[in-house]
Amino acid sequence: MTLILEDLGKRAQFDFKVNGDEILIGKIKEAKQPQQKVTITGTIVDEIGEPLPGATILEKGTNNGVTTDFNGLFSLKVSTNNVVIVVSYLGFVTQEVPLNGKKEISVRLIMDSSSLDEVVIVGYGSVKKSDLTGSVSSINSEDLVAFPVMDATQALQGRAAGVTVQSTNGAPGSDYSIQIRGNTSINAGNDPLIVVDGFIGGVMPPAEDIEAMEILKDASSTAIYGARGANGVVIISTRRGAKGKTQFSFSSSYSTHEEINRLDLLNADQFTTFITELDPSFVPEFTGEGVDWQDKIYRTGGVQNYQLSASGGTEKINYYLSGSIFDQKGIVESSDFKRYSITSNLDLKVSESVKIGSSIFARRTNKNGVKSQEGGDAAQTGVISGAYKFSPTQGVTDENGDNSLSVIGYPIDNPYAMSTEYENEAITDLFQGNVYAEVGILKDLKLKSTLGVSINHSRTGAYYPTTLDRGNSVGGEATFSNRKSTSFINENYLTYHKVIGKNHDFSIMAGYSLQKDRSESSNVIASGFISDSFSFWNLGGGTNPSSVDSELSETAFEAFFGRINYTLNDKYLFTFTGRQEGASVFAANNKYGFFPSAAFGWKISDEKFLSESNTINLLKLRLSYGQVGNQAISPYQSLASFTDVFSTVQGSTVTAIRPSTISNNDLTWETTTQTNIGVDLQILRNRFGVTLDYYNMTTNDLLFDVPTPNYTGFLTQLQNIGTVENKGFEFAVNATILQGDLKWKTYANISFNKNKIIKLVDNDTDGNDIFYSSSPLSGAGTTQLLREGLSVGQFWGYLYDGVVQTADDVLVGGEEIGGEKFKDLNGDGALTDDDRAVIGDPHPDFSWGWNNDFNYKNFSLNVFVQGSKGGEILNYTLMELGALNGRTNVTTEALNRWSPTNTDTDIPEARVSRSFVTSDRWVDDASYIRVKNISLGYNFSEALLSKINLSSAKLYLSGQNLFTITDYKGIDPEVSYSNSSSNIGLDYGSYPSVKSYTLGLNIEF
């Protein structure tokens, strides 16, 4: 039976199974044959039939793809001949082509003009990128989140031509300053105006919440902001919702930080040998390597960064809501910074002609800081400078178990105790809100009205406990301060846009702005506490309230503004702007100023002789001229003011007042006049682009504190004096080098700026130099000067000429054999003030940035390099350590100090009597090249994402500040001590920048 069934089964294609008395029969399953792939071929061409080599051909929904050859041909194996093929090429509109059974296709791609028609936000409006007449740099939002940053300012460095970003200190939560096209002022501020979602003077939101950032650089772009546009304008648009289902986005990253560099200092044995030359009775507590104080204060830091957002909308309402947490652990003990923020944007379409909306940003920051960049004496020494100065022969505690004090020089606290026991906490709460209503009055006329408010409240508490020298001498010292700033702004403007025929395009905007600011502060210092337990929270328990102070200031701004844009034949572009602005900070005679500008653009590429070109896609010439103002001074400085004083009458303390400043009834705006010439070029189907700009800016009526005659009883008076000039050249290029499976896009920029003082006083006499000092070291004397024909803030001092040798003539007033030798410039045989000269220029010759994006299938690689050439730094840290006067530890350069047996050296011998002398010995070239960021990412495939209900996911690993090439002898050439308009290129005890490694994940669902 079995044999019969087997034979029948083979013939009839069935199978059987014997189950007791039953026989089960079933059909034989056919073996599944592997699916055969289909080869398709084709040609990809442009609008005029020219082949497109390097075009990408992709089977939709997969990673299966190829690129076209030099003749635009391709061959691709696909799963079936019914799939959809996606064809893309840079500068062209991507097409999806259903095969529908075909094995050969020909695709004609259409030029994508969206890159040229991209909308750029300008003051009170927007224009197409191709229609810009001013100098504007746009920052890619992806570049702002390339690595974790405290705020978006930090990510700007090297991203735009003409824009310089400088850290004021490396400590967590420290601010960054922005300069656009150099220093336009000496005494007034040089920071640009920040505009966030239309709020003038706003605070930058987290980088993750920024949709677009535009930097307005020339007068044509900035004159619409009048008195506050002299230093450039940064316009930020935050993310908003769009029609569609709710889209969630989550980003998370963790970074580890370490100090970017250290100083090489003497160890215990080396220091003992050094110090006993000055003090033979010195007995070290530790020998050998001793204590490395940099090891004691530094630790591995890190950043945790999280952001979650939701966005979406309907026909009537769009919304965006985001929350973020930024938590930084500093690389110095006890330093940290936390930021919590919420961003909420809402847009509501009430009717076809009425729209309303809001932009709200709320933030809390909490910063615990350590003392850094402090002065050189005992009471002021900070943690960083203390780690350099403190003796390696001492420990953290003395024989009594108390915190050790330095046994050399000033009796400063050891840096570890200073970092762990001194308390400094600052908490800041910010609310920034802006609401708007937009009404279409007529077809071509609309009115927009905005109302904004910003409330910024900060509280700072500091405490020196009795375990530190400063606190011990007064029974503990507490400081408690509050500051609240409120800003209210209302703006209303009409916009009329009309196209007449095919050749005339008009846009007219006119408006009114009113802004009022109020700032109030209080500060209390008390000492003499019974216990350290309450820190700064028990001021009433202090027996000595040594200082109580409070302050109030109010300012107001009022402006009428307008702009006319006219385009003729879509190739001749005209822009006229004006703003009449008043500011309460100026004198009654000069409260108002008018700031006009005009610009012209010519799309040469649209002329007949170029319109048919397949090589040149855009060639545009830009010319602009205008004036902007600068009012960045404190309120009431045009008025005569009085200061309260305390006196004693018959044994009782009484208060009185005395004059403190002279009035100036003619105090007025600084006015910057700027000319800009620019060229924009896009070639080879927009694959390569170049932007060139030349500018010349002259700032007149400088606001400066001018020394007054002694008989007036006042030291200075704020006046409008002199002129400063900035002129330079900017060059930016973007290019797509490779297409296909391996893609390479690059962007580079370089900026040259020459700063020069044209006039300092309003007369033609000589001898109008202004000397000043920024030194934290007592006795260092004048360190900088302002002089006509030179740039602002050049260094002033002696010219170092090595060590005085036995054959040298010893100068009167100079050191003897083995000591520092300076050049006798006037040849009188004495070292005097007349032997000082200009010893350095802090302004770089040029700065640059180079960003590269590589993509291969699902992998991405970003490499960003940034640098500066030519600037110099006056290093007060090395001046203090290099004095070799026995008050501090010293660098290992001291091992080569002069001695009777070591005369071939430029390091002088150690001397107790040596004071701090400003000379070019302490001026270094600050040129550098730095790898700012390297990031390797992986985008997960659509097939995987669909299984876990995600729309995108990216995992990345990156490193920041990984490598630096520089000859600077200090910690970091990107340093800034006592940063201001006239203090540039200085270094002292700065909190170091960090080298970091980041692991991050971004997902959308």
HELIX and SHEET records of a PDB file:
HELIX    1   1 THR A    2  ALA A   12  1                                  11    
HELIX    2   2 LYS A  129  ASP A  131  5                                   3    
HELIX    3   3 SER A  141  LEU A  144  1                                   4    
HELIX    4   4 ALA A  152  LEU A  156  5                                   5    
HELIX    5   5 ALA A  207  ASP A  209  5                                   3    
HELIX    6   6 ALA A  219  THR A  222  1                                   4    
HELIX    7   7 ALA A  223  ARG A  228  5                                   6    
HELIX    8   8 ALA A  268  THR A  276  1                                   9    
HELIX    9   9 TRP A  293  ILE A  297  1                                   5    
HELIX   10  10 VAL A  383  LYS A  389  1                                   7    
HELIX   11  11 PRO A  415  GLU A  421  1                                   7    
HELIX   12  12 ASP A  469  ASN A  472  1                                   4    
HELIX   13  13 LEU A  539  GLY A  541  5                                   3    
HELIX   14  14 ALA A  588  ASN A  590  5                                   3    
HELIX   15  15 ILE A  604  ASP A  606  5                                   3    
HELIX   16  16 LYS A  608  SER A  611  1                                   4    
HELIX   17  17 ASN A  710  THR A  712  5                                   3    
HELIX   18  18 ASP A  833  ASP A  835  5                                   3    
HELIX   19  19 TYR A  876  GLY A  882  1                                   7    
HELIX   20  20 THR A  892  ASN A  896  5                                   5    
HELIX   21  21 ASP A  920  TRP A  922  5                                   3    
HELIX   22  22 GLU A  942  LYS A  947  1                                   6    
SHEET    1   A 2 PHE A  14  ASN A  19  0                                        
SHEET    2   A 2 GLU A  22  LYS A  27 -1                                        
SHEET    1   B 3 LEU A  73  VAL A  78  0                                        
SHEET    2   B 3 VAL A  38  VAL A  45 -1                                        
SHEET    3   B 3 GLU A 104  ARG A 108  1                                        
SHEET    1   C 4 GLY A  65  THR A  67  0                                        
SHEET    2   C 4 THR A  56  GLU A  59 -1                                        
SHEET    3   C 4 VAL A  84  SER A  88 -1                                        
SHEET    4   C 4 GLN A  95  PRO A  98 -1                                        
SHEET    1   D 2 VAL A 119  VAL A 122  0                                        
SHEET    2   D 2 GLY A 125  LYS A 128 -1                                        
SHEET    1   E 5 VAL A 136  ILE A 139  0                                        
SHEET    2   E 5 ILE A 210  LEU A 216 -1                                        
SHEET    3   E 5 VAL A 233  THR A 238 -1                                        
SHEET    4   E 5 LEU A 193  VAL A 196  1                                        
SHEET    5   E 5 PHE A 199  ILE A 200 -1                                        
SHEET    1   F 2 VAL A 163  SER A 167  0                                        
SHEET    2   F 2 TYR A 176  ILE A 180 -1                                        
SHEET    1   G23 GLY A 244  GLU A 259  0                                        
SHEET    2   G23 GLY A 301  GLY A 313 -1                                        
SHEET    3   G23 ILE A 317  LYS A 329 -1                                        
SHEET    4   G23 ASP A 336  LYS A 349 -1                                        
SHEET    5   G23 VAL A 354  ASN A 368 -1                                        
SHEET    6   G23 GLU A 423  GLY A 440 -1                                        
SHEET    7   G23 LEU A 445  TYR A 464 -1                                        
SHEET    8   G23 GLU A 477  ILE A 500 -1                                        
SHEET    9   G23 HIS A 504  SER A 527 -1                                        
SHEET   10   G23 ASN A 544  LEU A 568 -1                                        
SHEET   11   G23 TYR A 572  ALA A 583 -1                                        
SHEET   12   G23 TYR A 592  LYS A 603 -1                                        
SHEET   13   G23 ILE A 616  ASN A 630 -1                                        
SHEET   14   G23 GLU A 670  ILE A 683 -1                                        
SHEET   15   G23 PHE A 688  PRO A 707 -1                                        
SHEET   16   G23 THR A 716  LEU A 738 -1                                        
SHEET   17   G23 LEU A 742  LYS A 759 -1                                        
SHEET   18   G23 PHE A 846  TYR A 856 -1                                        
SHEET   19   G23 PHE A 859  LYS A 869 -1                                        
SHEET   20   G23 TYR A 928  ASN A 939 -1                                        
SHEET   21   G23 SER A 952  THR A 966 -1                                        
SHEET   22   G23 VAL A 994  GLU A1004 -1                                        
SHEET   23   G23 GLY A 244  GLU A 259 -1                                        
SHEET    1   H 2 SER A 641  VAL A 649  0                                        
SHEET    2   H 2 SER A 652  THR A 661 -1                                        
SHEET    1   I 4 ILE A 770  TYR A 772  0                                        
SHEET    2   I 4 GLN A 784  LEU A 786 -1                                        
SHEET    3   I 4 GLN A 794  GLY A 797 -1                                        
SHEET    4   I 4 ALA A 837  GLY A 840 -1                                        
SHEET    1   J 2 TYR A 800  VAL A 803  0                                        
SHEET    2   J 2 GLU A 820  PHE A 822 -1                                        
SHEET    1   K 3 VAL A 923  ASP A 925  0                                        
SHEET    2   K 3 GLU A 872  ASN A 875 -1                                        
SHEET    3   K 3 LEU A 986  ASP A 987  1                                        
END                                                                             
